[in-house]
Every structure is written in structure tokens, then in C-alpha cells.
Amino acid sequence: MCHDTTKLLLGIADENLKITDGETGEDGVIRLTGHLDYTPKACPKCGIINDQKIINYGWRNTTIRFSKVLSNTVILALKRRYFHCKECHGNFLAQLLEIRNIDLTEKTQRRIAHHYIPRNKKRLGPGIEERSQTANDRSEFGHFEIDTIVGKRNGHESVVLNLIERQTRTAILRLIDGRDADSVAYAMQDIKRQYGHLIRSITADNGPEFSTLAAVMTDTAPVYFAHPYTSCERGTNEVHNRMIRRDLPKGLSLDTVSPARIATIQAKLNGSPRRLLDYDTPAERFAIAAGSAQRLA
């Protein structure tokens, strides 16, 4: 397939984007590489006309996942020209108008964190500052973070419950009926039966789906709640959410996903060697830590 035809199938009409290579992997995913480059007419930040005022400033990489084309998922590794304006000293990326934020597996730029913690927002229970130091520094096994992952944001679909052990980075995933307290409570009862003897604490956000979590875990372990609008306090959850998004992209209806597929994603996450674990897998570290915890008990 020629590259112009590929762009046509993807709905890209921008002549500045050049697709340079592509192949179909054994998993059926079409992986393309390309670059986006042009001479900007003006700076989008200060509006100055480009009379040799804007210079090339290197490249930035963006990964874009497209909806299925001819029954195949398409992933484009795109190099985008980075520009610098000598007038306002601002930097900006070459833009492709057909690409939306929802198409990106991860945004290339993020807002600067100001570390402001709202004090007047209600939390559902004890704050994260009450959590033990052994949980904070990951020196003790059994401390978890919990979150939910949504597909289509219409409030009426299945979601994925994501429970991560902080020390070993082991994921426990469950497909639940909805983003509500009853669905979370039902799933946690099953997780308690399997792993309750290993759970020392759980850290959650203040979403309404976790409003009964502390009550559910009363006989098992304490539940702590992060500050509102401070997802960085559950960084392990956030990192794994992005990893899960590789298999469950934004906008996908999770009603079309089976529990077996979620179990496959969980096995892949837990079976992948991690550099921060000295290239052990989370599953290996979890098995060792769980065995030690049972012997101590």
C-alpha cells in the first residue's frame, strides 16, 4: 500500500505529513513512522509574522493510535518539528489539525504543576498524610492504590477496577458493571477473599465510587484518601493506567470487553520485566513477598 493511500484511509489530508515506513506485526497491528514539518507563517503564541523570526528547534515524538482501518489497529510514530520564536522566546510544535487529544496515547506536553492542595474540598476518610512511612517509601509489602478506568464517558458502561500493589507494582484488574459504589464494593469482596490477608492499606481518590470502600475494608485494612485533584499522590495507579490504555484506548466501549480479556491484560502487565525491579517481573516479586508475609503471619 502506497503512503498516499495510507494517509487517505486514515483521513489525513495534510500534505506536510510524510509517512516514511510501515509494517504489519504478528499481532495484526499496522505500525507506521512519519514526520510532520513545514515553515510556519506566524508564531501562534505572540502572532509575529515569520520574517526569519521562527527557527527550527529540533523534533518531538508523538504516538498516535487510530481507530481500526480495514480491521487493523494503526499506530503512527510521528516526529513533529519543534519551533522557537525569537520574538517571544516561546516554543511550539508543528500541528496536524486532524489529530485530536483523544487520539494520543499520552500528551506530549503537560501543565506545570503548582503543588497547590485544595483545603476546602471534602475527603471521604483519613487523608494520605496519615499513611505509614513504610507505605510511603514502599519498604513494606501489601500497600495498594486503587482507581477506575472508563471507556466511553457516558456514565452507563462497564469500567475497569485497577488495584496496584505499591512495592511490587503488581496489578489486580476487574471488569465491573459501572463506576458506582455498589460495583466497587462487590468486586472488592471477591478481592478480599483472594488477597485480603496480604492487604495492609489501600489509597484511593475521592470519587463517589469509593464512598463505601472504607466500610467494605473495615475488617481488613485501613483506607486512605488522596487530596482532591492531586493524582500525583497515586502515581503508581496513573502510570499503570497509561499502560492499560495501550490495550483499552480512550473511547472504547468497555461493554464490548470480556473479563477474559481483562485477565489477559493483567497477565501481560504482571509478566513484563521492569527495570526498577532489576528486570524481575511484578508477578515474581509478588510471589516472593506474599510467601514471606504468610510465613511471618
C-alpha positions in Angstrom: 0.0 0.0 0.0 1.5 3.4 -1.0 1.9 6.0 1.6 -0.6 8.5 0.0 -3.3 5.7 0.0 -2.4 5.1 3.7 -3.0 8.7 4.5 -6.3 8.7 2.6 -7.5 5.7 4.6 -6.6 7.4 7.9 -8.4 10.5 6.9 -5.3 12.7 6.8 -5.2 15.3 4.0 -2.2 17.4 5.3 0.5 17.5 2.7 3.1 18.4 5.3 2.8 14.9 6.9 5.0 12.3 5.2 4.7 8.6 6.0 8.2 7.1 5.6 7.8 3.5 6.6 5.2 0.9 7.7 4.8 -2.7 8.6 2.2 -5.1 9.9 3.2 -7.0 13.0 2.4 -10.6 14.0 -0.3 -9.1 16.3 -2.1 -7.6 13.3 -1.2 -4.0 14.3 0.0 -1.7 11.5 2.9 0.4 12.7 3.8 3.4 10.7 6.5 6.0 11.0 6.4 9.5 9.7 7.3 13.2 10.2 5.5 16.5 10.1 7.4 19.5 9.0 6.7 22.9 7.5 7.6 26.6 7.7 5.1 28.4 10.0 3.6 31.6 8.7 3.4 33.2 12.2 4.0 32.4 15.9 0.8 31.0 17.5 1.9 32.4 20.9 2.7 36.1 20.0 1.4 36.4 16.5 4.6 37.7 15.0 4.9 37.2 11.2 7.6 34.7 10.4 10.2 37.0 8.8 13.1 34.8 9.8 11.8 35.2 13.4 11.0 31.5 13.8 13.7 28.9 13.7 13.7 25.1 13.8 14.4 23.7 17.3 14.6 20.0 16.8 11.9 17.3 16.9 9.4 15.9 19.3 7.9 12.4 19.2 4.2 11.6 19.3 2.5 8.3 19.3 -1.0 8.3 17.7 -3.4 5.4 17.7 -6.1 5.4 15.1 -9.4 3.6 15.0 -9.3 0.3 13.2 -8.7 0.6 9.4 -9.6 -2.4 7.3 -9.9 -4.4 10.6 -6.4 -3.4 11.8 -5.4 -1.1 14.6 -3.0 1.5 13.2 -0.3 3.2 15.4 1.7 6.1 13.9 5.1 7.1 15.4 5.2 10.7 14.3 8.2 13.1 14.5 6.9 16.6 14.7 9.0 19.7 14.1 9.7 21.8 17.1 10.0 25.6 16.6 11.4 28.5 18.6 10.2 32.1 18.2 13.0 34.7 18.7 10.5 37.4 19.3 8.6 36.0 22.4 11.1 33.1 23.1 8.2 30.7 23.0 8.4 27.1 21.7 5.6 25.3 19.8 5.1 22.1 17.8 4.1 21.6 14.2 0.3 21.0 14.2 -1.8 18.4 12.4 -5.4 19.5 12.5 -6.9 16.1 12.0 -5.3 14.8 15.2 -7.3 15.3 18.5 -6.1 14.8 22.1 -8.2 11.6 22.3 -6.0 10.1 19.5 -2.9 10.5 21.6 -1.8 7.6 23.9 -0.1 10.3 26.0 0.1 14.1 25.6 3.5 15.4 24.7 3.2 18.4 27.0 1.7 18.8 30.4 0.7 21.8 32.5 3.3 22.9 35.1 2.3 21.7 38.5 1.9 24.4 41.1 1.6 22.0 44.0 -1.5 23.7 45.4 -3.6 21.4 47.5 -7.2 22.5 47.9 -8.1 22.5 51.6 -11.8 23.1 51.4 -12.8 20.0 49.5 -14.4 17.2 51.4 -12.5 13.9 51.6 -14.2 10.5 52.1 -12.0 9.4 55.0 -8.5 9.6 56.6 -6.0 11.6 54.5 -2.9 10.2 52.8 -0.8 12.1 55.3 -1.9 9.6 57.9 -0.5 6.7 55.9 2.6 5.0 57.4 6.1 5.8 56.3 6.7 2.2 55.3 3.8 2.6 52.8 5.1 5.9 51.5 8.7 4.6 50.9 7.5 1.2 49.6 9.7 -0.6 52.1 6.7 -2.8 53.3 4.7 -5.1 51.1 0.9 -5.0 51.0 0.1 -1.3 50.4 -2.2 -0.8 47.4 -3.5 2.1 45.3 -7.0 1.8 43.6 -8.6 3.6 40.7 -11.1 3.0 37.9 -10.6 3.2 34.1 -13.5 4.3 32.0 -14.1 3.7 28.3 -16.9 5.9 26.9 -17.7 8.7 29.3 -21.4 8.4 29.3 -21.7 7.2 32.8 -23.6 4.0 32.0 -20.9 1.5 30.9 -18.6 -1.1 32.4 -15.3 0.1 33.9 -12.0 -1.5 34.9 -11.1 -1.6 38.6 -7.4 -1.2 38.9 -5.7 -2.2 42.2 -1.9 -1.9 42.3 0.5 -3.1 45.0 3.0 -0.3 45.5 6.2 -2.3 46.3 6.0 -5.0 43.5 3.9 -3.0 41.0 1.5 -6.0 40.7 -1.9 -5.2 39.1 -5.2 -6.7 40.1 -7.8 -5.9 37.5 -11.5 -6.5 37.5 -14.2 -5.6 34.9 -17.1 -4.2 36.9 -20.6 -3.2 35.9 -20.2 0.6 36.4 -18.4 3.4 38.1 -20.5 3.3 41.2 -20.0 2.4 44.9 -22.0 -0.9 44.7 -20.0 -2.2 41.8 -16.7 -1.4 43.5 -17.9 -3.0 46.8 -19.0 -6.2 45.1 -15.6 -6.5 43.3 -13.7 -5.8 46.5 -15.5 -8.6 48.3 -14.1 -11.0 45.8 -10.6 -9.5 46.0 -10.7 -9.6 49.8 -11.4 -13.4 49.7 -8.3 -13.9 47.5 -5.9 -11.3 48.8 -7.4 -9.9 52.0 -4.7 -11.5 54.2 -2.0 -9.6 52.2 -3.6 -6.1 52.1 -2.2 -3.7 54.7 -3.7 -0.5 53.3 -5.4 1.0 50.2 -5.1 4.5 48.9 -8.0 5.9 46.8 -9.1 9.2 45.3 -12.4 10.9 46.4 -14.5 9.6 43.6 -18.1 8.6 44.6 -17.4 5.1 43.5 -15.1 4.8 46.6 -17.6 6.3 49.1 -18.2 2.9 50.7 -14.7 1.5 50.3 -13.6 2.2 53.9 -16.7 0.4 55.2 -16.1 -2.6 52.9 -12.5 -2.8 54.2 -13.2 -2.2 57.9 -12.3 -5.8 58.9 -9.3 -6.0 56.6 -7.2 -2.8 56.3 -7.4 1.0 56.6 -8.3 3.1 53.5 -6.6 6.5 52.9 -7.8 9.2 50.6 -5.5 11.4 48.4 -6.1 15.2 48.4 -8.7 16.3 45.8 -7.3 16.9 42.3 -3.9 15.5 43.2 -3.5 12.4 41.1 0.3 12.6 41.6 -0.3 11.2 45.1 -1.3 7.9 43.4 1.5 7.9 40.8 1.7 4.1 40.6 -2.0 4.0 39.5 -1.5 6.7 37.0 1.5 5.0 35.3 -0.3 1.7 35.1 -3.5 3.4 33.8 -1.4 4.6 30.8 0.0 1.1 30.3 -3.5 -0.4 30.3 -4.7 2.3 27.8 -2.4 0.6 25.2 -4.9 -2.2 25.1 -8.0 -0.3 26.1 -7.8 3.1 24.3 -9.9 6.1 25.3 -13.3 6.0 23.7 -13.5 2.2 23.5 -16.8 0.8 24.9 -15.8 -1.5 27.8 -19.2 -3.2 27.4 -17.5 -4.9 24.4 -14.6 -6.2 26.5 -14.8 -9.6 28.3 -13.4 -10.5 31.7 -11.1 -12.9 29.9 -9.5 -10.1 28.0 -9.0 -8.1 31.2 -7.3 -11.2 32.7 -5.0 -11.3 29.7 -4.1 -7.7 30.1 -3.4 -8.3 33.8 -1.2 -11.3 33.0 0.7 -9.2 30.4 1.3 -6.4 32.9 2.4 -8.7 35.7 4.6 -10.8 33.4 6.6 -7.9 31.9 10.1 -7.4 33.4 10.7 -4.0 34.9 13.9 -2.1 35.1 13.0 -0.7 38.6 12.6 -4.3 39.8 16.1 -5.3 38.4 14.3 -6.9 35.5 12.2 -9.2 37.6 8.5 -9.3 36.8 5.9 -7.9 39.2 4.4 -11.5 39.4 7.8 -12.9 40.6 8.2 -10.1 43.2 4.6 -10.5 44.4 5.0 -14.3 44.8 8.2 -13.8 46.9 6.7 -11.1 49.1 3.4 -12.9 49.6 5.3 -16.0 50.6 7.3 -14.1 53.2 4.2 -12.3 54.5 2.4 -15.7 55.0 5.4 -17.1 56.9 5.5 -14.1 59.2 1.8 -14.5 59.8 
